[in-house]
Amino acid sequence: MNEHTQNPVELLIHQIRQAVREEILAATAQNGHARELLTPEQLAERLKVPVSWVYEQSRQGHIPTHRIGRYIRFDLREVMESQKKREATP
């Protein structure tokens, strides 16, 4: 079914899905390099910290957090840079 024969609700849903896809692609590419967005569990494993630490730091705004719908994801490089900045700040 093409866009001209869809009802307005279906067309709106299609447009929203397309916008979400584009945002996800934009969020996963940086400087032409693909970046990996990690789950809280994956980030905790990489940093060798408890998952509760990841959630707490995210909730307090101390680490960059990407929201994809109801899910949260993290870019390891951004998290490491944010922690370096926090350590350098007196």
Secondary structure, DSSP 4 states (H G I P E B T S, - for coil): --TTTS-HHHHHHHHHHHHHHHHHHHHTEETTEE-PEEPHHHHHHHHTS-HHHHHHHHHTT-S--EEETTEEEEEHHHHHHHHHHHHH--
